[in-house]
Amino acid sequence: LNNPERLKAYTEEAERWYEMHQRVLGDTIKARNPIVLYNNHADFQQTNAISGAIGVGTGGVTEALKNRVVLPLAMSQQQSHHVLGHELVHAFQYNMILNGDSTSLSSLANLPLWMVEGLAEYMSIGSIDAHTAMWMRDAVLRDDVPTLKDLQDPSKYFPYRYGQVFWAFLTGLKGDEIIEPFFLATAKYGLEEACKQQLSMSQKNLSELWVQAMKAHFGQFINAKEDRLVGKQLLSKENSGEINIAPEISPNGRYVIFLSEKDLFSIDLFLADARTGEIIRKVASSRKAGHIDDFNYIESSGAWSPDSKEFAFVAVSKGRNILIIKEALTGKTVKEMPIKGVQAFSNPTWSPDGKTIAVAGLVDGQVDLYSVDIRSGEVKQLTDDAYSEMLPRWSEDGTYLVFSSDQLSQENGRVNGSWYFNLARLDVSTGAVTNYDVFPGADNLNPVIDTAGNLIFLSNRDGFRNLYQLDPATGKVYQLTDLITGVSGITPYAPAISIAQRRDRILYTYFSQKGYSIYRASPKDFLYKEVSPDSVDFAAAILPRVNKRASGIVDQQIRELEPRAEIPDTSLASIPYKPKFKLDYVGGSAGVGVGTSNTFGTQTGLAGGVDMLFGDILGNNQLYASLALNGEITDFGGAVAYINRDQRLNWGGSISHIPFRSFGFGGTGFEEIPVGNDVNALVVADTFFVQRIFEDKASAFAFYPFSTTLRVEGSASFARYSSRLDRYVNFYQTDGTYIGNLIGQDRQKVDNGAKGFNLFNTGAALVGDKAVFGLVGPLEGQRFRLGMDKYFGEFNFWFATADYRKYHFFKPFGLAFRALHYGRYGNGSEDLYPMFVGSSWYVRGYNTGNAGTFLSDNGRSVDELFGSKMFVSNFEVRLPFSGPERLALIKSGVFFTELALFVDGGVAWYNFDQFNGDIPLLDGEGNPIKGPTGEPILNYAKAKPIFSTGVSMRVNLFGAMVLEPYYAFPIMTENNLKLGNGTFGLNIIPGW
């Protein structure tokens, strides 16, 4: 972050938040709490500090063991300020639990997600929040106020919003002093017991009070007005998805491009008729375009070209923001370009002359307006100040831009702890900025310009979210809508209105019924109720607090955020980063036992293992260690691996010692053994063998990601294989007819004659994965792996992998296809045990005795299913049977299943000549060797495919594993189509 002033201000904000949270929670973080700050969200998505993928909608993350707060700078100072405060609450929460009395990491399981996230929202926003109030009014309108038990379902009740209201309600009942004891009691004992201990009531009683308070508080604002929807509903869940946001109407008023999850698995750009709402086509999809990682859909829209033919929008590709221009009617890409020097940007707006596009850009923590010449790529910085400028829009003549700015708030101070946004105008030729001081203290966002030059914008000035019109010439303001919920995108800062200046048609996004619909209106449809530019009343934005005398420490502190604590320059220092390993994760179990069996007698056994992951603060260096023991000391195994992720090229290495144990029966017979005084006794001797093969291996690996969905990888390894054979002989009493009790055991290490050997391996692969998982396996997208490995040493061969899988979902069912080839090539390709194409993972229905009978009855042999090479093809029709309502046939929140009709096919072979016919065994002179009947003895039979069809059901066992019971019919295709007897089988693996 090349901006010392911004970094210092951010540090001061962190210290201020720490003081505020410490006062409420009564806790002190003794060690320095790390904050990992990224320049922008695209950089943040590439962090190594947090495992797993980070989506566009994730504003920050705090992890438990190192208590790292990992977050990016946002597109406004207020957003960055809020996310920092939110994540630092999590830092306190983890510190309280992990270092507290009678609590540990396992205590986190007792805390509902809505309680954890809701507290972070409440302590960083307070009890005045117009956006959350809008959500709650919608819940009351729908008569869907959840009980505390209902809140356990985060897919139905958003934990951030509902959790924030719960804490506002609880602290409004008991005061903010209840936060720390109630939170800790819940972590220790669960919510039910915490209610009894801290509130002297049951969870049910508290839940009833909460529901009553919600309905009473928000009901007063609902009953006080009539929801007067303006215009015509254009796009909703009836003809699109449940989320329809960021509408942009074309200048000629004929088309609209918007973002929607209509196809369930991602947010995509769609083109629709602006008059009828009929969806014409999908303009762009991150799932279809391999180089696009995601769209910036949370708080950004796109821009039409002046001729209504092309559309520009922001995407994330290869870890950076790019501007993409597409032909609207065809979806063809016209241009893709970064904006030089601007790492992150949003909300493009196209100039009327068609030559430039303006954006709000984030550079080194400072948000300014920039323009880029579409043809030359030349970038011009339009503003250069410490204020946050966002949501720009060109005037019809191209002489000025209107936008939202926090300049007046930065100059006058926060309101209710937040920097608010005013409307502003930038003269492009002079750079002069004019601020419109309308509704001071309210957020006035998303300005667009109508034909008369008026500004249409969104404001929460009365605690609701409505459309307003400002006449810049007279300063008069008119309220255009009066809605019970509000006009909004996913966040308050998301664009939600668009205007076609030539036609004066306005589109807006209306939040209702837990979804987002797009409405079209004309000027004649609006209220035009004149309101005072100073009229601000946040009564409707206040969350329910039933006890007026309850202390509000959080609200008081948020109101008194200004002035912030100054940090002396001498207290800040820049030092080189030195990675140090600390524990990130530990898991596993161990045990010692004594047991008796007829086979091995009395034995002492050890079982268990431990896994440990160490890493540095940034996660660029990781060290993994695993120890395992199952049986005796001889069966000890372990591995140590290191990976360096500091650069785009990730590399590492590992060493391991792995034992493989197998058992064998050596036979039973009579023996005479001495029992003393030169007397022998007749006994029955049972002989068993335990063979252990030990693999001692060292390997090195590297992989280079081109994007989040495509990478190339390579590896090299050396392995030493050795073995040990132990013979166990159990002696049983006998009278020559009957076998009696076990009377003794002999154990010996025997020479098995096997020598150790070395095996070297090198390999490389290209891997792609854009699959979207459903309930038990992929439903949409594609994935592939193309690889080649070379083995040499004791065995010498090449191993090829070609695996391609394609999925497409047509609600309510999906189609899945797989083509797979595994093959060993070279002189030593047949030195190892052959592969079996009849495995149920490849071709179902051939891994039972019935299949062997079916093959032999049709002149085939089970031997045909083995080879050093194989090809498999599978086709499935997949029907999500039970699960989420929008995806599955039967609604279920617990039991996730999928029905599949399948056709499998495969063939195994050793030599490609097998496809031409049988290959006889040859003598030294190259002549076929004949058997007793005069027929040639076959070396390889003709390669013949096998097929099967059937039905399966994949069952997700609560996320622990996926079971796939199936019923398959083997198929014979030679001569006439024949169907074999059906057989049951079971796979324990997610769908391919």
LINSUL-V44563 format. One record per residue. N is the residue number from 1. OMEGA is omega in whole degrees, -180 to 180 (* if undefined). Layout:
n->N omega->OMEGA
n->N omega->OMEGA
This chain:
n->1 omega->-176
n->2 omega->-179
n->3 omega->-175
n->4 omega->-179
n->5 omega->180
n->6 omega->180
n->7 omega->179
n->8 omega->179
n->9 omega->179
n->10 omega->178
n->11 omega->178
n->12 omega->177
n->13 omega->179
n->14 omega->179
n->15 omega->179
n->16 omega->178
n->17 omega->-180
n->18 omega->180
n->19 omega->-178
n->20 omega->-179
n->21 omega->-180
n->22 omega->-179
n->23 omega->-178
n->24 omega->-173
n->25 omega->177
n->26 omega->-176
n->27 omega->178
n->28 omega->174
n->29 omega->-170
n->30 omega->180
n->31 omega->176
n->32 omega->-177
n->33 omega->-176
n->34 omega->171
n->35 omega->178
n->36 omega->-172
n->37 omega->179
n->38 omega->-175
n->39 omega->-177
n->40 omega->-173
n->41 omega->179
n->42 omega->175
n->43 omega->180
n->44 omega->180
n->45 omega->180
n->46 omega->-176
n->47 omega->173
n->48 omega->-177
n->49 omega->-179
n->50 omega->177
n->51 omega->177
n->52 omega->-178
n->53 omega->177
n->54 omega->-177
n->55 omega->180
n->56 omega->-176
n->57 omega->-180
n->58 omega->-177
n->59 omega->-180
n->60 omega->-179
n->61 omega->171
n->62 omega->-180
n->63 omega->-165
n->64 omega->-166
n->65 omega->177
n->66 omega->-180
n->67 omega->-180
n->68 omega->172
n->69 omega->-174
n->70 omega->-175
n->71 omega->177
n->72 omega->165
n->73 omega->-177
n->74 omega->-176
n->75 omega->170
n->76 omega->-179
n->77 omega->180
n->78 omega->178
n->79 omega->178
n->80 omega->-180
n->81 omega->-178
n->82 omega->-178
n->83 omega->177
n->84 omega->179
n->85 omega->179
n->86 omega->-176
n->87 omega->178
n->88 omega->171
n->89 omega->178
n->90 omega->178
n->91 omega->177
n->92 omega->-180
n->93 omega->179
n->94 omega->-180
n->95 omega->179
n->96 omega->-176
n->97 omega->-175
n->98 omega->-178
n->99 omega->-176
n->100 omega->179
n->101 omega->177
n->102 omega->175
n->103 omega->179
n->104 omega->-179
n->105 omega->-180
n->106 omega->180
n->107 omega->180
n->108 omega->-180
n->109 omega->180
n->110 omega->-175
n->111 omega->176
n->112 omega->-179
n->113 omega->-178
n->114 omega->178
n->115 omega->-179
n->116 omega->-178
n->117 omega->179
n->118 omega->178
n->119 omega->178
n->120 omega->177
n->121 omega->-178
n->122 omega->-177
n->123 omega->178
n->124 omega->178
n->125 omega->-176
n->126 omega->-176
n->127 omega->174
n->128 omega->-175
n->129 omega->-177
n->130 omega->-178
n->131 omega->178
n->132 omega->178
n->133 omega->177
n->134 omega->178
n->135 omega->-176
n->136 omega->176
n->137 omega->178
n->138 omega->179
n->139 omega->179
n->140 omega->177
n->141 omega->-179
n->142 omega->-174
n->143 omega->-177
n->144 omega->175
n->145 omega->-173
n->146 omega->168
n->147 omega->178
n->148 omega->176
n->149 omega->179
n->150 omega->-177
n->151 omega->180
n->152 omega->-180
n->153 omega->-176
n->154 omega->179
n->155 omega->-179
n->156 omega->-178
n->157 omega->-174
n->158 omega->-172
n->159 omega->-180
n->160 omega->-175
n->161 omega->-177
n->162 omega->178
n->163 omega->178
n->164 omega->-180
n->165 omega->178
n->166 omega->-178
n->167 omega->174
n->168 omega->178
n->169 omega->-176
n->170 omega->179
n->171 omega->174
n->172 omega->178
n->173 omega->-173
n->174 omega->-176
n->175 omega->-178
n->176 omega->178
n->177 omega->-178
n->178 omega->-172
n->179 omega->-174
n->180 omega->-179
n->181 omega->-179
n->182 omega->179
n->183 omega->-179
n->184 omega->179
n->185 omega->177
n->186 omega->178
n->187 omega->-178
n->188 omega->-167
n->189 omega->-174
n->190 omega->-173
n->191 omega->-177
n->192 omega->-178
n->193 omega->178
n->194 omega->178
n->195 omega->-179
n->196 omega->-176
n->197 omega->-171
n->198 omega->-175
n->199 omega->-178
n->200 omega->175
n->201 omega->179
n->202 omega->176
n->203 omega->180
n->204 omega->179
n->205 omega->178
n->206 omega->-180
n->207 omega->179
n->208 omega->177
n->209 omega->-180
n->210 omega->180
n->211 omega->179
n->212 omega->-179
n->213 omega->179
n->214 omega->-177
n->215 omega->-179
n->216 omega->-175
n->217 omega->-176
n->218 omega->178
n->219 omega->-179
n->220 omega->180
n->221 omega->178
n->222 omega->-177
n->223 omega->-176
n->224 omega->-179
n->225 omega->176
n->226 omega->-178
n->227 omega->-177
n->228 omega->178
n->229 omega->-176
n->230 omega->175
n->231 omega->-174
n->232 omega->175
n->233 omega->-175
n->234 omega->-177
n->235 omega->-179
n->236 omega->-179
n->237 omega->177
n->238 omega->-179
n->239 omega->179
n->240 omega->179
n->241 omega->175
n->242 omega->177
n->243 omega->178
n->244 omega->-168
n->245 omega->175
n->246 omega->-179
n->247 omega->174
n->248 omega->-180
n->249 omega->-179
n->250 omega->-179
n->251 omega->179
n->252 omega->176
n->253 omega->-174
n->254 omega->-172
n->255 omega->172
n->256 omega->171
n->257 omega->-175
n->258 omega->178
n->259 omega->-179
n->260 omega->172
n->261 omega->-179
n->262 omega->-178
n->263 omega->169
n->264 omega->-165
n->265 omega->180
n->266 omega->174
n->267 omega->-176
n->268 omega->177
n->269 omega->180
n->270 omega->175
n->271 omega->180
n->272 omega->175
n->273 omega->-175
n->274 omega->179
n->275 omega->-175
n->276 omega->-175
n->277 omega->179
n->278 omega->180
n->279 omega->-175
n->280 omega->-179
n->281 omega->170
n->282 omega->-177
n->283 omega->-178
n->284 omega->179
n->285 omega->178
n->286 omega->179
n->287 omega->-177
n->288 omega->-178
n->289 omega->-174
n->290 omega->-176
n->291 omega->180
n->292 omega->180
n->293 omega->-180
n->294 omega->173
n->295 omega->175
n->296 omega->-171
n->297 omega->-174
n->298 omega->-174
n->299 omega->179
n->300 omega->173
n->301 omega->180
n->302 omega->-177
n->303 omega->175
n->304 omega->169
n->305 omega->-177
n->306 omega->-180
n->307 omega->177
n->308 omega->-179
n->309 omega->-175
n->310 omega->-177
n->311 omega->-180
n->312 omega->179
n->313 omega->-176
n->314 omega->176
n->315 omega->174
n->316 omega->-179
n->317 omega->178
n->318 omega->174
n->319 omega->179
n->320 omega->175
n->321 omega->174
n->322 omega->176
n->323 omega->-180
n->324 omega->177
n->325 omega->-179
n->326 omega->169
n->327 omega->-172
n->328 omega->-173
n->329 omega->-177
n->330 omega->-175
n->331 omega->-180
n->332 omega->179
n->333 omega->179
n->334 omega->-176
n->335 omega->170
n->336 omega->-175
n->337 omega->167
n->338 omega->173
n->339 omega->-171
n->340 omega->177
n->341 omega->-179
n->342 omega->-173
n->343 omega->-178
n->344 omega->-180
n->345 omega->-177
n->346 omega->172
n->347 omega->177
n->348 omega->174
n->349 omega->-170
n->350 omega->-178
n->351 omega->-178
n->352 omega->179
n->353 omega->176
n->354 omega->-174
n->355 omega->-174
n->356 omega->174
n->357 omega->178
n->358 omega->180
n->359 omega->166
n->360 omega->-174
n->361 omega->179
n->362 omega->180
n->363 omega->178
n->364 omega->175
n->365 omega->-179
n->366 omega->-179
n->367 omega->180
n->368 omega->175
n->369 omega->180
n->370 omega->171
n->371 omega->180
n->372 omega->175
n->373 omega->-173
n->374 omega->-176
n->375 omega->-174
n->376 omega->-176
n->377 omega->-179
n->378 omega->-176
n->379 omega->178
n->380 omega->176
n->381 omega->-175
n->382 omega->176
n->383 omega->179
n->384 omega->-178
n->385 omega->-177
n->386 omega->-178
n->387 omega->178
n->388 omega->176
n->389 omega->-176
n->390 omega->175
n->391 omega->-179
n->392 omega->176
n->393 omega->-179
n->394 omega->169
n->395 omega->-176
n->396 omega->-180
n->397 omega->176
n->398 omega->-178
n->399 omega->-179
n->400 omega->175
n->401 omega->169
n->402 omega->-177
n->403 omega->174
n->404 omega->-176
n->405 omega->175
n->406 omega->-175
n->407 omega->-178
n->408 omega->178
n->409 omega->178
n->410 omega->-179
n->411 omega->-174
n->412 omega->180
n->413 omega->-180
n->414 omega->171
n->415 omega->-175
n->416 omega->176
n->417 omega->-176
n->418 omega->167
n->419 omega->-178
n->420 omega->-176
n->421 omega->174
n->422 omega->176
n->423 omega->-178
n->424 omega->180
n->425 omega->179
n->426 omega->173
n->427 omega->-172
n->428 omega->-176
n->429 omega->-176
n->430 omega->-176
n->431 omega->-179
n->432 omega->-180
n->433 omega->175
n->434 omega->179
n->435 omega->178
n->436 omega->-176
n->437 omega->-179
n->438 omega->180
n->439 omega->-177
n->440 omega->-178
n->441 omega->178
n->442 omega->174
n->443 omega->179
n->444 omega->-166
n->445 omega->171
n->446 omega->180
n->447 omega->170
n->448 omega->-172
n->449 omega->177
n->450 omega->-175
n->451 omega->-179
n->452 omega->-180
n->453 omega->176
n->454 omega->177
n->455 omega->172
n->456 omega->-175
n->457 omega->178
n->458 omega->177
n->459 omega->175
n->460 omega->-170
n->461 omega->179
n->462 omega->-179
n->463 omega->174
n->464 omega->179
n->465 omega->-175
n->466 omega->176
n->467 omega->178
n->468 omega->177
n->469 omega->176
n->470 omega->172
n->471 omega->-176
n->472 omega->-177
n->473 omega->-176
n->474 omega->-177
n->475 omega->-180
n->476 omega->-179
n->477 omega->-180
n->478 omega->174
n->479 omega->-175
n->480 omega->180
n->481 omega->178
n->482 omega->-171
n->483 omega->-179
n->484 omega->177
n->485 omega->176
n->486 omega->174
n->487 omega->-173
n->488 omega->167
n->489 omega->-177
n->490 omega->175
n->491 omega->178
n->492 omega->-176
n->493 omega->-179
n->494 omega->176
n->495 omega->-176
n->496 omega->178
n->497 omega->179
n->498 omega->-177
n->499 omega->171
n->500 omega->-172
n->501 omega->-177
n->502 omega->-178
n->503 omega->-176
n->504 omega->172
n->505 omega->-178
n->506 omega->172
n->507 omega->176
n->508 omega->180
n->509 omega->-177
n->510 omega->178
n->511 omega->-180
n->512 omega->179
n->513 omega->-180
n->514 omega->-179
n->515 omega->-177
n->516 omega->178
n->517 omega->-180
n->518 omega->179
n->519 omega->176
n->520 omega->-179
n->521 omega->174
n->522 omega->-179
n->523 omega->-177
n->524 omega->-177
n->525 omega->-169
n->526 omega->-176
n->527 omega->-175
n->528 omega->177
n->529 omega->-177
n->530 omega->178
n->531 omega->179
n->532 omega->178
n->533 omega->180
n->534 omega->-174
n->535 omega->179
n->536 omega->-180
n->537 omega->-175
n->538 omega->-178
n->539 omega->-178
n->540 omega->180
n->541 omega->-178
n->542 omega->179
n->543 omega->-171
n->544 omega->174
n->545 omega->-167
n->546 omega->-178
n->547 omega->-175
n->548 omega->-178
n->549 omega->180
n->550 omega->-177
n->551 omega->179
n->552 omega->-177
n->553 omega->-178
n->554 omega->-179
n->555 omega->-180
n->556 omega->-179
n->557 omega->180
n->558 omega->178
n->559 omega->-175
n->560 omega->180
n->561 omega->178
n->562 omega->-8
n->563 omega->-179
n->564 omega->-180
n->565 omega->178
n->566 omega->177
n->567 omega->179
n->568 omega->179
n->569 omega->-177
n->570 omega->-179
n->571 omega->179
n->572 omega->179
n->573 omega->176
n->574 omega->-178
n->575 omega->179
n->576 omega->-180
n->577 omega->177
n->578 omega->-178
n->579 omega->176
n->580 omega->-178
n->581 omega->171
n->582 omega->-175
n->583 omega->175
n->584 omega->-174
n->585 omega->172
n->586 omega->-179
n->587 omega->179
n->588 omega->-179
n->589 omega->-179
n->590 omega->179
n->591 omega->177
n->592 omega->-178
n->593 omega->175
n->594 omega->-178
n->595 omega->179
n->596 omega->177
n->597 omega->179
n->598 omega->-177
n->599 omega->-173
n->600 omega->179
n->601 omega->179
n->602 omega->-175
n->603 omega->169
n->604 omega->-177
n->605 omega->177
n->606 omega->179
n->607 omega->177
n->608 omega->-179
n->609 omega->178
n->610 omega->176
n->611 omega->180
n->612 omega->177
n->613 omega->178
n->614 omega->178
n->615 omega->175
n->616 omega->-174
n->617 omega->-178
n->618 omega->-178
n->619 omega->-179
n->620 omega->179
n->621 omega->180
n->622 omega->178
n->623 omega->-178
n->624 omega->178
n->625 omega->-179
n->626 omega->176
n->627 omega->-178
n->628 omega->179
n->629 omega->-179
n->630 omega->-179
n->631 omega->-178
n->632 omega->179
n->633 omega->180
n->634 omega->-176
n->635 omega->177
n->636 omega->176
n->637 omega->180
n->638 omega->179
n->639 omega->174
n->640 omega->-179
n->641 omega->177
n->642 omega->176
n->643 omega->178
n->644 omega->-178
n->645 omega->-175
n->646 omega->180
n->647 omega->179
n->648 omega->174
n->649 omega->178
n->650 omega->-179
n->651 omega->-180
n->652 omega->-180
n->653 omega->-179
n->654 omega->170
n->655 omega->-176
n->656 omega->171
n->657 omega->-175
n->658 omega->174
n->659 omega->175
n->660 omega->-174
n->661 omega->176
n->662 omega->-175
n->663 omega->176
n->664 omega->180
n->665 omega->-176
n->666 omega->178
n->667 omega->180
n->668 omega->179
n->669 omega->178
n->670 omega->175
n->671 omega->172
n->672 omega->-180
n->673 omega->180
n->674 omega->178
n->675 omega->177
n->676 omega->177
n->677 omega->178
n->678 omega->179
n->679 omega->176
n->680 omega->178
n->681 omega->177
n->682 omega->180
n->683 omega->171
n->684 omega->-179
n->685 omega->174
n->686 omega->-178
n->687 omega->177
n->688 omega->178
n->689 omega->172
n->690 omega->180
n->691 omega->177
n->692 omega->173
n->693 omega->-177
n->694 omega->176
n->695 omega->174
n->696 omega->-166
n->697 omega->172
n->698 omega->-176
n->699 omega->174
n->700 omega->-177
n->701 omega->177
n->702 omega->172
n->703 omega->-176
n->704 omega->179
n->705 omega->172
n->706 omega->178
n->707 omega->179
n->708 omega->-175
n->709 omega->-177
n->710 omega->179
n->711 omega->170
n->712 omega->-177
n->713 omega->179
n->714 omega->-178
n->715 omega->174
n->716 omega->-178
n->717 omega->172
n->718 omega->-180
n->719 omega->175
n->720 omega->-179
n->721 omega->176
n->722 omega->-175
n->723 omega->177
n->724 omega->180
n->725 omega->177
n->726 omega->178
n->727 omega->177
n->728 omega->175
n->729 omega->178
n->730 omega->-178
n->731 omega->-178
n->732 omega->174
n->733 omega->177
n->734 omega->172
n->735 omega->-178
n->736 omega->-180
n->737 omega->-177
n->738 omega->178
n->739 omega->-178
n->740 omega->-174
n->741 omega->173
n->742 omega->-177
n->743 omega->-180
n->744 omega->180
n->745 omega->176
n->746 omega->179
n->747 omega->-180
n->748 omega->169
n->749 omega->-174
n->750 omega->178
n->751 omega->-179
n->752 omega->178
n->753 omega->-178
n->754 omega->177
n->755 omega->176
n->756 omega->179
n->757 omega->-180
n->758 omega->177
n->759 omega->178
n->760 omega->180
n->761 omega->168
n->762 omega->-178
n->763 omega->177
n->764 omega->-179
n->765 omega->170
n->766 omega->-173
n->767 omega->176
n->768 omega->-179
n->769 omega->173
n->770 omega->-179
n->771 omega->175
n->772 omega->-175
n->773 omega->174
n->774 omega->-176
n->775 omega->-175
n->776 omega->-178
n->777 omega->-178
n->778 omega->177
n->779 omega->-174
n->780 omega->176
n->781 omega->-180
n->782 omega->175
n->783 omega->-180
n->784 omega->174
n->785 omega->175
n->786 omega->-175
n->787 omega->176
n->788 omega->179
n->789 omega->177
n->790 omega->177
n->791 omega->177
n->792 omega->-171
n->793 omega->177
n->794 omega->176
n->795 omega->-175
n->796 omega->180
n->797 omega->173
n->798 omega->176
n->799 omega->-177
n->800 omega->176
n->801 omega->172
n->802 omega->-173
n->803 omega->180
n->804 omega->-179
n->805 omega->-178
n->806 omega->-178
n->807 omega->174
n->808 omega->-176
n->809 omega->172
n->810 omega->-175
n->811 omega->15
n->812 omega->-177
n->813 omega->180
n->814 omega->176
n->815 omega->-180
n->816 omega->-179
n->817 omega->176
n->818 omega->170
n->819 omega->-171
n->820 omega->174
n->821 omega->168
n->822 omega->180
n->823 omega->171
n->824 omega->-177
n->825 omega->179
n->826 omega->-175
n->827 omega->-178
n->828 omega->-174
n->829 omega->-177
n->830 omega->-178
n->831 omega->179
n->832 omega->-180
n->833 omega->-176
n->834 omega->176
n->835 omega->-175
n->836 omega->-177
n->837 omega->-180
n->838 omega->175
n->839 omega->-178
n->840 omega->175
n->841 omega->-179
n->842 omega->179
n->843 omega->-177
n->844 omega->175
n->845 omega->-176
n->846 omega->-178
n->847 omega->177
n->848 omega->179
n->849 omega->179
n->850 omega->-180
n->851 omega->178
n->852 omega->177
n->853 omega->179
n->854 omega->180
n->855 omega->-178
n->856 omega->178
n->857 omega->-179
n->858 omega->175
n->859 omega->180
n->860 omega->-179
n->861 omega->175
n->862 omega->179
n->863 omega->-179
n->864 omega->-178
n->865 omega->-179
n->866 omega->177
n->867 omega->175
n->868 omega->179
n->869 omega->175
n->870 omega->175
n->871 omega->-178
n->872 omega->173
n->873 omega->-179
n->874 omega->175
n->875 omega->-180
n->876 omega->166
n->877 omega->-173
n->878 omega->180
n->879 omega->173
n->880 omega->-169
n->881 omega->177
n->882 omega->-177
n->883 omega->-180
n->884 omega->-172
n->885 omega->-176
n->886 omega->-175
n->887 omega->-169
n->888 omega->179
n->889 omega->180
n->890 omega->-177
n->891 omega->175
n->892 omega->177
n->893 omega->-175
n->894 omega->-172
n->895 omega->-178
n->896 omega->-178
n->897 omega->179
n->898 omega->173
n->899 omega->180
n->900 omega->167
n->901 omega->-172
n->902 omega->168
n->903 omega->-180
n->904 omega->175
n->905 omega->179
n->906 omega->178
n->907 omega->177
n->908 omega->-180
n->909 omega->175
n->910 omega->-173
n->911 omega->-178
n->912 omega->177
n->913 omega->178
n->914 omega->179
n->915 omega->178
n->916 omega->-180
n->917 omega->179
n->918 omega->177
n->919 omega->-177
n->920 omega->174
n->921 omega->-174
n->922 omega->175
n->923 omega->-176
n->924 omega->-179
n->925 omega->178
n->926 omega->179
n->927 omega->178
n->928 omega->175
n->929 omega->-176
n->930 omega->179
n->931 omega->-178
n->932 omega->-179
n->933 omega->-179
n->934 omega->178
n->935 omega->179
n->936 omega->174
n->937 omega->-175
n->938 omega->169
n->939 omega->175
n->940 omega->174
n->941 omega->177
n->942 omega->179
n->943 omega->-179
n->944 omega->-179
n->945 omega->171
n->946 omega->-179
n->947 omega->173
n->948 omega->175
n->949 omega->-179
n->950 omega->-178
n->951 omega->178
n->952 omega->173
n->953 omega->176
n->954 omega->-175
n->955 omega->176
n->956 omega->-179
n->957 omega->174
n->958 omega->177
n->959 omega->-178
n->960 omega->180
n->961 omega->177
n->962 omega->176
n->963 omega->177
n->964 omega->169
n->965 omega->-178
n->966 omega->175
n->967 omega->-171
n->968 omega->176
n->969 omega->174
n->970 omega->-176
n->971 omega->173
n->972 omega->-175
n->973 omega->-179
n->974 omega->-178
n->975 omega->178
n->976 omega->179
n->977 omega->-179
n->978 omega->-180
n->979 omega->179
n->980 omega->178
n->981 omega->180
n->982 omega->179
n->983 omega->175
n->984 omega->175
n->985 omega->-178
n->986 omega->169
n->987 omega->176
n->988 omega->-176
n->989 omega->176
n->990 omega->178
n->991 omega->-179
n->992 omega->*
